[in-house]
Amino acid sequence: MEKNYHCNCKSGCKNNRCACFKNHEPCDDKCGCTDCQNPFNEIDVENYSTCALENINIVKALSQEELDEEHELPCGCESVELKNLLNEYECKECMTVYWFSFCLDEVVQDDTTWHCEICGECRDWREWHCEKCNKCTYGVTFPCQHCGNEGPYQDLV
């Protein structure tokens, strides 16, 4: 994966002031950072869901015992170790895709849940992020409940 930006941080690359951290990317040899502590440096970011990346410090603090703990999929077909739910996991029986939501502290179905990177929370598929008021709101065919801005699919009704 080709990076289009490189940081020059002097404060350790531990928060969103670092362009690499903000974009869930590791720092590399083209970065001019000092005392780099970017938590994405030691992981393959391609192997994590957006929710896991947004909660990377929680993910990295998980013990091996916690990673090995099995979670039953909502479909009931099988139980899967948490380490396999840090990204999308397809149920072998029903072929539904799941991942672990650290926001909701449960396994969620991919086509009914998404993680809003702006709000930093997992949301129901029927919710959308309003760019006008910068809040998530219910009903993709309804206007924003906070500011009245037109929903993304409001013209379909």
N, C-alpha and C positions, 0 to 999 in steps of 0.2 A: 504494500500500500504506500503510495507516494504522498508525503506531507507537503502542504502548500504554505506552511508557516513554521516558524521556529522562534522559540522564546529567547529572551535575554534577561531572565529573572535574576534578581539578587536576593530574593527572600525565600528561596527553597522550593518553589513550584508546588505549593501545597493547597492552593485555592484558585478560584476562577480568574484571578488577575493574571495567571499564567495561561497563555493561549493554548499550550499543549494540554494542560489539565482541563481547561474549559471545554475543549473538544474531545475529551476522553482519549487522549493519545499520549504515548510515552515521549519523553524528551529524547533527542538523538544527538549524534556527534556534531550536527550543524547548529544546535542550540548553543547559546552562549551563557547558559545559566550557571549560577554559583550555588554550591551546597544543595544540589538538586535532591528533592525528596518526593518527587512525583510518584504517587502510588500506582500509576499505570505503567511505569518503567519495567516492572517485573512480571507483567502478565501479557498474554496474547488477547488484546481487546476484542478480536473477532470471535472469541469463544464466550462472550458474555452478552446478556440482554441489556437493553437500555436501562432498565431498572437496576440491574446488578452494577452496571457502570456508574450510575448516579449514586449508588450506595456502596461504592468500592471500599471504603474504610470498614464498613460492616462486613462485607464479603471477605476481606483480607483477615479480619479478626476471627473468622469462623475456625473452630478447631476441627481436626480430622474426624473426631466423633460426630460433630454436627454435620459435616459434609457427607458422612456416610449414613446419616439418619434417613430412613425411608419415609416418603410422603405419598399418600394415596392420591392418585389422579382423580379429579372430579368426575370423570366418566366411570370410575370404579373398576376399570379393566385391569389395572396393575398398580404397584407401588414402585416408586423410583427414588434413588438416592438424591439428596439435595444437590450434590456436585454435578449431577446430570441435568438439573433444572435451572442452572445458572444461565443457560441460553435456551433456545427453543428445543423442546423434546417432543418427538412424535410418538404417540401411543402405538405400540406394535399391533394392537388388536383393532382399534377403531380409527386409527390414522389421524386423530385430532392432535393439534399442536398445543403444548402447554409450556409454561415457564413459572419460576417462583417469583412472586411479587414481594419485595422487602417492604414496600409501603403498606400492603394489606396483610403481610405475614401469612401468606397462603399460596398454594398453587393455583394459577389462573389459566383460563383458556385464551389462547392467542387471538382468536377472532372476536372475542367479546371484551377484551381488556387491552389498554394501551398505556404507555407511560409518557406523560407530558413532561418534556425536558424543561420547559419554561417554568411551570408550577412545581416541578420536582415530585409529582405524585402520580400514582397509577389511577386511571380513570376508566369508567364504563365506556363501551364502544359508542354509546349514544351521546356522549359528551364531546365538545370541541373547544379549542382554545380561541378566544376572541382576541384578535390583535388590537382592536380599538381600546378595550379596557384592560387588556392583559390578564384576563381571568378565564378559567374553564367554566363552561355553562352547559346545561342539559338541553338536548334536543337539536339534532343537526338540521332539522327542517324548521325550527323555531328561531325567532330573534334572540339575541343574547339577553338573558334574564337580568343582567347587571346594567347594561347600557342601551339595549335595544338594537344593537348592530345586527345586520342581516346575517342569518346562519348560512353555512356553506352550501346547503341543499334546499334553502327556503324557496327557490324558484321552481322546485319540483312538485310542490303541493298546490 
